[in-house]
């Protein structure tokens, strides 16, 4: 079989590998390609194996808008690492195996402005987020314990990702209970290279209406739930339309004093509709991810710090691993 090289001149890929890459994009494509070389079925999901929503991103104080008019800055760092494996037997009983390793990081700079009415009146505002992202992926395949060098692929990409903004968000406080709602828009501003295995952006718009609810008693507890529904446009370069997604983030935290809270956080990511389009010729495969892990938060004056770890406890049609978050927030 003829060999060809990927765009960056790295490891040679078989023609079947490149053909898959041109249609399905990114890290899951690598696994598909590697396993296709071995002639076994594999795992597939939404295009590229990820969407704009990041597990656990919106959990803390999900329903809270500030009680005073002003601008707030938040800085978030997320690191994810995961993998997926496939084992099978060949036509003649030989042992066949493939693995995909995927790493992704996102550094987000969020700026929000809120206009607050006195007391427990209505609050409204807008939000803008610019992420810097980096992604790498490597796939391996072997038969009878011998690696197939022509079935190995590696790629990476980094830079400004797909920016998001909320043109209008509304909030209300009633005692210790807070509500917040709005429409979050993700724009295809990240660097996208058709046919490449790693991407800075996803090359399509996402519309995500959301509702956040929080019960917060300072010095005692925080219980928060964020619910969103992602409606994704078609990737015109690949004619691939990923399915719609329901996602939930939650926090249950107890304050040890007025400044420090510890607790649990988790998320649900469930693809509700099938992938569509000519690029989804491999079939309609729905992604699912559940996470749960610890959280610790500390506030010093007007500045807050938060650390959380979210291991994935149940996954369908995606890599399985976990993410670490380090968040920082302060008013201007």
MARDREN-966682 format. One record per residue (C-alpha): residue in one letter; x negated, y, z negated. Coordinates in nm, 2 decimals. Each point is the difference from the previous one (the first is absolute). Layout:
<'A' <X Y Z>>
...
***
This chain:
<'X' <0.00 0.00 0.00>>
<'X' <-0.13 0.35 0.09>>
<'X' <-0.11 0.22 -0.29>>
<'X' <0.07 0.37 -0.04>>
<'X' <-0.11 0.26 -0.26>>
<'X' <0.22 0.22 -0.21>>
<'X' <-0.01 0.38 0.03>>
<'X' <-0.28 0.04 -0.26>>
<'X' <-0.22 -0.26 0.16>>
<'X' <0.01 -0.23 -0.30>>
<'X' <0.06 -0.38 -0.01>>
<'X' <0.11 -0.15 0.34>>
<'X' <0.37 -0.08 0.01>>
<'X' <0.18 -0.25 0.22>>
<'X' <0.24 0.13 0.26>>
<'X' <0.29 -0.14 -0.19>>
<'X' <-0.11 0.20 -0.31>>
<'X' <-0.02 0.32 0.19>>
<'X' <0.34 -0.05 0.16>>
<'X' <0.16 -0.05 -0.34>>
<'X' <-0.17 0.31 -0.13>>
<'X' <0.13 0.21 0.29>>
<'X' <0.36 -0.09 -0.11>>
<'X' <0.01 -0.05 -0.37>>
<'X' <-0.26 0.24 -0.15>>
<'X' <-0.22 -0.01 -0.30>>
<'X' <-0.09 -0.25 -0.26>>
<'X' <0.27 -0.26 0.03>>
<'X' <-0.08 -0.01 0.37>>
<'X' <-0.35 -0.12 -0.09>>
<'X' <0.14 -0.30 -0.19>>
<'X' <0.24 -0.07 0.28>>
<'X' <-0.28 0.00 0.24>>
<'X' <-0.23 -0.21 -0.21>>
<'X' <0.26 -0.26 -0.05>>
<'X' <0.11 0.01 0.36>>
<'X' <-0.35 -0.12 0.08>>
<'X' <0.06 -0.30 -0.21>>
<'X' <0.34 -0.07 0.14>>
<'X' <0.21 0.02 -0.32>>
<'X' <0.28 0.22 -0.10>>
<'X' <-0.06 0.29 -0.25>>
<'X' <0.14 0.29 -0.20>>
<'X' <0.15 0.31 0.16>>
<'X' <0.20 0.30 -0.13>>
<'X' <0.08 0.36 0.07>>
<'X' <-0.25 0.15 0.25>>
<'X' <-0.35 0.02 -0.14>>
<'X' <0.10 -0.17 -0.33>>
<'X' <0.07 0.33 -0.18>>
<'X' <0.23 0.30 0.01>>
<'X' <-0.02 0.36 -0.13>>
<'X' <0.13 -0.09 -0.35>>
<'X' <-0.27 -0.11 -0.25>>
<'X' <0.11 -0.23 -0.29>>
<'X' <0.04 0.19 -0.33>>
<'X' <-0.08 0.34 0.15>>
<'X' <0.31 0.19 -0.12>>
<'X' <0.08 -0.18 -0.33>>
<'X' <-0.11 0.24 -0.27>>
<'X' <0.25 0.27 -0.09>>
<'X' <0.19 -0.10 0.31>>
<'X' <0.30 0.22 -0.08>>
<'X' <-0.18 0.30 -0.15>>
<'X' <-0.04 0.34 0.15>>
<'X' <-0.18 0.27 -0.22>>
<'X' <0.22 0.21 -0.22>>
<'X' <-0.18 0.31 0.09>>
<'X' <-0.05 0.17 0.34>>
<'X' <-0.34 -0.06 0.14>>
<'X' <-0.24 -0.20 0.21>>
<'X' <-0.14 -0.34 -0.10>>
<'X' <-0.31 -0.18 0.14>>
<'X' <-0.05 -0.38 -0.02>>
<'X' <-0.30 -0.20 0.10>>
<'X' <0.04 -0.38 0.05>>
<'X' <-0.25 -0.27 0.08>>
<'X' <0.11 -0.35 0.10>>
<'X' <-0.21 -0.30 0.08>>
<'X' <0.15 -0.32 0.14>>
<'X' <-0.17 -0.33 0.08>>
<'X' <0.18 -0.32 0.11>>
<'X' <-0.02 -0.30 0.22>>
<'X' <0.21 -0.28 0.16>>
<'X' <-0.10 -0.35 0.10>>
<'X' <0.14 -0.27 0.23>>
<'X' <-0.08 -0.37 -0.01>>
<'X' <0.12 -0.25 0.26>>
<'X' <-0.09 -0.33 0.17>>
<'X' <-0.09 0.00 0.37>>
<'X' <0.15 -0.23 0.26>>
<'X' <-0.27 -0.26 -0.07>>
<'X' <0.01 0.03 -0.38>>
<'X' <-0.29 0.25 -0.03>>
<'X' <0.01 0.25 -0.29>>
<'X' <0.08 0.36 0.12>>
<'X' <-0.02 0.31 -0.21>>
<'X' <0.03 0.38 0.04>>
<'X' <-0.03 0.29 -0.24>>
<'X' <0.06 0.37 0.02>>
<'X' <-0.16 0.25 -0.25>>
<'X' <0.14 0.35 -0.01>>
<'X' <-0.11 0.31 -0.20>>
<'X' <0.18 0.33 0.00>>
<'X' <-0.05 0.32 -0.19>>
<'X' <0.20 0.33 -0.01>>
<'X' <-0.10 0.33 -0.16>>
<'X' <0.31 0.22 -0.02>>
<'X' <0.01 0.38 -0.05>>
<'X' <0.36 0.10 -0.09>>
<'X' <0.13 0.35 -0.04>>
<'X' <0.35 0.07 -0.12>>
<'X' <0.19 0.32 -0.07>>
<'X' <0.31 0.00 -0.22>>
<'X' <0.25 0.28 -0.07>>
<'X' <0.17 -0.07 -0.34>>
<'X' <0.32 0.15 -0.14>>
<'X' <-0.01 0.07 -0.38>>
<'X' <0.07 -0.28 -0.24>>
<'X' <0.14 -0.32 0.16>>
<'X' <0.11 0.17 0.32>>
<'X' <-0.07 -0.12 0.35>>
<'X' <-0.36 -0.01 0.13>>
<'X' <-0.11 -0.01 0.36>>
<'X' <-0.32 0.02 0.20>>
<'X' <-0.22 -0.16 0.26>>
<'X' <-0.31 -0.23 0.01>>
<'X' <-0.29 -0.06 0.24>>
<'X' <-0.25 -0.29 -0.01>>
<'X' <-0.32 -0.04 0.20>>
<'X' <-0.17 -0.35 -0.03>>
<'X' <-0.35 -0.10 0.08>>
<'X' <0.00 -0.37 0.08>>
<'X' <-0.25 -0.27 0.07>>
<'X' <0.08 -0.36 0.12>>
<'X' <-0.21 -0.30 0.08>>
<'X' <0.09 -0.35 0.10>>
<'X' <-0.19 -0.32 0.07>>
<'X' <0.14 -0.34 0.13>>
<'X' <-0.17 -0.34 -0.01>>
<'X' <0.09 -0.33 0.16>>
<'X' <-0.15 -0.35 -0.04>>
<'X' <0.05 -0.35 0.11>>
<'X' <-0.12 -0.30 -0.20>>
<'X' <-0.19 0.24 -0.22>>
<'X' <-0.19 0.16 0.29>>
<'X' <0.06 0.38 0.07>>
<'X' <0.09 0.10 0.35>>
<'X' <-0.20 0.32 0.07>>
<'X' <0.22 0.09 0.30>>
<'X' <0.30 0.00 -0.24>>
<'X' <-0.16 0.25 -0.24>>
<'X' <0.12 0.37 0.02>>
<'X' <-0.08 0.31 -0.21>>
<'X' <0.11 0.36 0.03>>
<'X' <0.04 0.31 -0.21>>
<'X' <0.14 0.35 0.02>>
<'X' <0.01 0.31 -0.22>>
<'X' <0.11 0.36 0.00>>
<'X' <0.31 0.21 -0.05>>
<'X' <0.31 -0.23 -0.02>>
<'X' <0.36 0.06 0.07>>
<'X' <0.11 0.32 -0.19>>
<'X' <0.34 0.01 -0.18>>
<'X' <0.22 0.28 -0.11>>
<'X' <0.33 0.06 -0.18>>
<'X' <0.17 0.31 0.15>>
<'X' <0.25 0.01 -0.28>>
<'X' <0.03 -0.19 -0.33>>
<'X' <0.27 0.05 -0.26>>
<'X' <-0.02 -0.08 -0.37>>
<'X' <0.22 0.02 -0.31>>
<'X' <-0.06 -0.06 -0.37>>
<'X' <0.27 -0.12 -0.24>>
<'X' <-0.15 -0.04 -0.35>>
<'X' <-0.28 -0.25 0.03>>
<'X' <0.11 -0.13 0.34>>
<'X' <-0.14 0.14 0.32>>
<'X' <0.11 -0.04 0.36>>
<'X' <-0.18 0.08 0.32>>
<'X' <0.09 -0.06 0.37>>
<'X' <-0.11 0.11 0.34>>
<'X' <-0.13 -0.12 0.34>>
<'X' <-0.37 -0.08 0.04>>
<'X' <-0.13 0.01 0.36>>
<'X' <-0.32 -0.17 0.11>>
<'X' <-0.16 0.15 0.32>>
<'X' <-0.24 -0.19 0.23>>
<'X' <-0.29 0.23 -0.06>>
<'X' <-0.26 -0.27 -0.07>>
<'X' <-0.25 -0.12 0.25>>
<'X' <0.14 -0.28 0.21>>
<'X' <-0.18 -0.21 0.27>>
<'X' <0.22 -0.22 0.20>>
<'X' <-0.14 -0.35 0.01>>
<'X' <-0.23 0.05 -0.30>>
<'X' <0.02 -0.22 -0.31>>
<'X' <-0.03 0.27 -0.26>>
<'X' <0.19 0.33 0.00>>
<'X' <0.00 0.33 -0.18>>
<'X' <0.37 0.05 0.07>>
<'X' <0.30 -0.21 0.11>>
<'X' <0.10 0.20 0.31>>
<'X' <0.37 0.04 -0.09>>
<'X' <0.23 0.21 -0.22>>
<'X' <0.16 -0.13 -0.32>>
<'X' <0.31 0.15 -0.16>>
<'X' <0.04 -0.09 -0.37>>
<'X' <0.30 0.13 -0.20>>
<'X' <-0.07 -0.06 -0.37>>
<'X' <0.16 0.02 -0.35>>
<'X' <-0.20 0.02 -0.32>>
<'X' <0.13 -0.04 -0.35>>
<'X' <-0.19 0.04 -0.33>>
<'X' <0.07 -0.01 -0.37>>
<'X' <-0.27 0.19 -0.18>>
<'X' <-0.03 0.07 -0.37>>
<'X' <-0.34 0.17 -0.06>>
<'X' <-0.20 -0.20 -0.26>>
<'X' <0.23 -0.30 0.02>>
<'X' <0.06 -0.15 0.35>>
<'X' <0.04 0.03 0.37>>
<'X' <0.21 -0.22 0.22>>
<'X' <0.00 0.08 0.37>>
<'X' <0.14 -0.15 0.32>>
<'X' <-0.07 0.12 0.35>>
<'X' <0.20 -0.14 0.30>>
<'X' <-0.07 0.08 0.36>>
<'X' <0.11 -0.14 0.34>>
<'X' <-0.24 0.03 0.29>>
<'X' <0.13 0.04 0.35>>
<'X' <-0.28 -0.03 0.25>>
<'X' <-0.02 0.13 0.36>>
<'X' <-0.15 -0.20 0.29>>
<'X' <-0.37 -0.01 0.06>>
<'X' <0.01 0.11 0.37>>
<'X' <-0.35 -0.12 0.07>>
<'X' <0.09 -0.36 -0.08>>
<'X' <0.38 0.01 0.04>>
<'X' <0.03 -0.14 -0.36>>
<'X' <0.26 0.11 -0.24>>
<'X' <-0.06 -0.12 -0.36>>
<'X' <0.31 -0.09 -0.20>>
<'X' <0.16 0.22 -0.27>>
<'X' <-0.13 -0.04 -0.36>>
<'X' <0.16 0.03 -0.34>>
<'X' <-0.26 0.07 -0.27>>
<'X' <0.02 0.06 -0.38>>
<'X' <-0.27 0.12 -0.25>>
<'X' <0.06 -0.01 -0.37>>
<'X' <-0.17 0.10 -0.33>>
<'X' <0.06 -0.10 -0.36>>
<'X' <-0.24 0.18 -0.23>>
<'X' <-0.02 0.06 -0.38>>
<'X' <-0.19 0.30 -0.14>>
<'X' <-0.25 -0.09 -0.27>>
<'X' <-0.01 0.38 -0.09>>
<'X' <0.10 0.32 0.17>>
<'X' <-0.27 -0.03 0.25>>
<'X' <-0.06 -0.37 0.09>>
<'X' <0.24 -0.25 0.16>>
<'X' <-0.05 -0.37 0.08>>
<'X' <0.24 -0.23 0.18>>
<'X' <0.08 -0.20 0.31>>
<'X' <0.06 0.10 0.35>>
<'X' <0.11 -0.19 0.30>>
<'X' <0.15 0.01 0.35>>
<'X' <0.22 -0.18 0.25>>
<'X' <-0.06 0.03 0.38>>
<'X' <0.26 -0.19 0.21>>
<'X' <0.04 0.03 0.37>>
<'X' <0.37 0.00 0.07>>
<'X' <0.02 -0.02 0.38>>
<'X' <-0.20 -0.18 0.27>>
<'X' <-0.28 0.14 0.21>>
<'X' <0.11 0.09 0.35>>
<'X' <-0.15 0.10 0.34>>
<'X' <-0.21 -0.16 0.27>>
<'X' <-0.30 0.01 -0.23>>
<'X' <0.17 -0.22 -0.25>>
<'X' <0.00 -0.30 0.23>>
<'X' <-0.13 -0.23 -0.27>>
<'X' <0.33 0.02 -0.18>>
<'X' <0.18 0.20 -0.27>>
<'X' <-0.19 -0.06 -0.33>>
<'X' <0.11 0.19 -0.31>>
<'X' <-0.27 0.12 -0.26>>
<'X' <0.05 -0.03 -0.37>>
<'X' <-0.22 0.10 -0.30>>
<'X' <0.06 0.00 -0.37>>
<'X' <-0.25 0.16 -0.25>>
<'X' <-0.02 0.04 -0.37>>
<'X' <-0.29 0.12 -0.22>>
<'X' <-0.12 0.23 -0.29>>
<'X' <0.00 0.38 -0.02>>
<'X' <-0.17 0.25 -0.23>>
<'X' <0.05 0.37 0.01>>
<'X' <-0.16 0.29 -0.20>>
<'X' <0.09 0.37 0.00>>
<'X' <-0.25 0.27 -0.11>>
<'X' <0.17 0.34 0.00>>
<'X' <0.16 0.04 0.34>>
<'X' <-0.22 -0.26 0.16>>
<'X' <0.11 -0.37 0.03>>
<'X' <-0.20 -0.31 0.09>>
<'X' <0.15 -0.34 0.09>>
<'X' <-0.15 -0.34 0.08>>
<'X' <0.19 -0.30 0.11>>
<'X' <-0.06 -0.34 0.15>>
<'X' <0.26 -0.17 0.22>>
<'X' <-0.08 -0.36 0.09>>
<'X' <0.23 -0.16 0.26>>
<'X' <0.19 -0.29 -0.16>>
<'X' <0.21 -0.10 0.30>>
<'X' <-0.07 0.07 0.37>>
<'X' <0.16 -0.10 0.33>>
<'X' <-0.16 0.07 0.34>>
<'X' <-0.28 0.23 -0.14>>
<'X' <-0.34 -0.03 -0.17>>
<'X' <0.02 -0.07 -0.37>>
<'X' <-0.22 0.18 -0.25>>
<'X' <0.03 0.31 -0.21>>
<'X' <-0.05 0.37 -0.03>>
<'X' <-0.16 0.24 -0.25>>
<'X' <0.13 0.36 -0.04>>
<'X' <-0.16 0.30 -0.16>>
<'X' <0.22 0.31 -0.01>>
<'X' <-0.06 0.35 -0.12>>
<'X' <0.25 0.29 -0.02>>
<'X' <0.01 0.36 -0.11>>
<'X' <0.20 0.32 0.05>>
<'X' <-0.14 0.30 0.19>>
***
